[in-house]
């Protein structure tokens, strides 16, 4: 973004405006050091997408955010809200500069309420910290993005994060009961609450979920907690080819077993993660695809029956072997590999593009797998394919061809994904299941939606944020 | 040749809670698992059998009836059958009484060419049972075995970890080995293995089935009289960088020097 164009659309942060920002959020929460600005200018999508901005703010409470938004509105300064920076579509990248609002200081778990099965948290709470706090009271926070050790709840909500347990518990939207939101003009809204039914007016809270901080700033969340699952077991099925893995998924899903997770890793994904972790999965040298399946049951006997049935289906469909985790150590060994594919890819290729996130109906998974293979050939790209296959959600992770510059690759990889997205949409799917649109998939979003739908998008944005200062350049075009 | 693997069911390490009042382990609702270090012994036995040097592998454990699960795990990995030593009279045993019980059972079960065990159990952490069993059986004990170099019908050559390095030793069979984590990478159980474990033979031996004196709590010369929970206390001093960078660094270095880091000093140019 050229400086001239920026200043054309938005206000400039003069020393006077900076003082107003400091008055709003307290000077100790305002950072303008080169090093601070640099490290908040990009997210996990990649440093190549970094955008300069002017002021980093780490507010301590909703009142400060409200005061900040009043100043931002007055001077028309862009405000981009940021969680842990683990996003994979560049939603937290401040395309138009201005202010980055990091929620890291608002990281308190305010309440775990067993009676209402609800947690009240600030947006900077790390997902896994909430999971632990809930588990200590015998409850489960069921959100399980692969970045659970890192990502913030606020970011989970902002991207409607999915992850490895969506088939059983749904995505983040299903876990949000209520929230406090500061609007673009600085008003504080209390939306939803500790209840699970609500036909009381437009579902404004739902619009805040998955909209990447373009409509408001979440300052508190009330989240649904589930009872802890009964007994669980993890299975790792090794397949000699993709086809037998894909047909197994359909069988597993309709087996009647209670499935918590059904994750797919192809050969390259397993290799990259295993190498990074200095480990090896069993049968790795002859496996083209793994399924990692987690099952739940009330008793050991039921669990045994469930894994025998599900494992049996995999064997029947062609699995060479099905491994059963006997302990937490075994389970961790399996899940560690699944959780570290992105890290493994980045260790091998720092420019690996992790943003691929297409979704198709489950019945179209076989077809999209073949299309991915064909497109890889056509684009001369190698992908490590993995994902939440029972949700029809696949992550083709593209490695940079050796002879391409990182700058060219940043564009080329997204053009490649845009091509895959078109195919996914043709099959009745969408371009992103959980990573979001961010700055990297905006053109693909515009290309796949009708003018009528995009018009409503713009109208919604204008209703919440008439000046367009909340995370500009995301989800809608900047006017 | 037959092989025996001595195994133990232990509380899953990350679910152990100690009651600070009584100093005892809270076992209520605690998950159990096969002692992680025993997996290496099971794997070592499996590899000997797969190399065609043994016709069978028997897993042996002493414990309550639910310890059958640990035997099933060992069988699902690679063992052929299991023996559970379970009797109220065995309860509360220390390492010597446990070794007496296991040694008596092994005598009753017949000849094993190689007896394998993990280095130690993750709950007791003593590592005393395997060599005690060997002593009671009157056979050599090779501890901390990190590699089996050669196994013949008469003898075994192993590399064992010792202070500062390794030594390679040979012993005649029968022999008892306790193995370290270095020896192999244990396999995961397979579905086929789990199904086999369901059908496999697991014999239960009671006190009356074996000839053993001095078992259980009554036969234990040692008593746990007190368990202390180590208190970890850490203090933190936070030094924030202000505009006087050099002063801040000097303050940090002085703090380290004053607190047993006697080598701490400022080197080079601070800017």
Boltz contact constraints between the chains, C-beta under 6 A:
constraints:
  - contact:
      token1: [A, 282]
      token2: [B, 188]
      max_distance: 6.0
  - contact:
      token1: [A, 311]
      token2: [B, 191]
      max_distance: 6.0
  - contact:
      token1: [A, 321]
      token2: [B, 190]
      max_distance: 6.0
  - contact:
      token1: [A, 322]
      token2: [B, 191]
      max_distance: 6.0
  - contact:
      token1: [A, 323]
      token2: [B, 188]
      max_distance: 6.0
  - contact:
      token1: [A, 323]
      token2: [B, 190]
      max_distance: 6.0
  - contact:
      token1: [A, 324]
      token2: [B, 189]
      max_distance: 6.0
  - contact:
      token1: [A, 324]
      token2: [B, 194]
      max_distance: 6.0
  - contact:
      token1: [A, 326]
      token2: [B, 73]
      max_distance: 6.0
  - contact:
      token1: [A, 326]
      token2: [B, 189]
      max_distance: 6.0
  - contact:
      token1: [A, 327]
      token2: [B, 33]
      max_distance: 6.0
  - contact:
      token1: [A, 328]
      token2: [B, 12]
      max_distance: 6.0
  - contact:
      token1: [A, 329]
      token2: [B, 36]
      max_distance: 6.0
  - contact:
      token1: [A, 330]
      token2: [B, 188]
      max_distance: 6.0
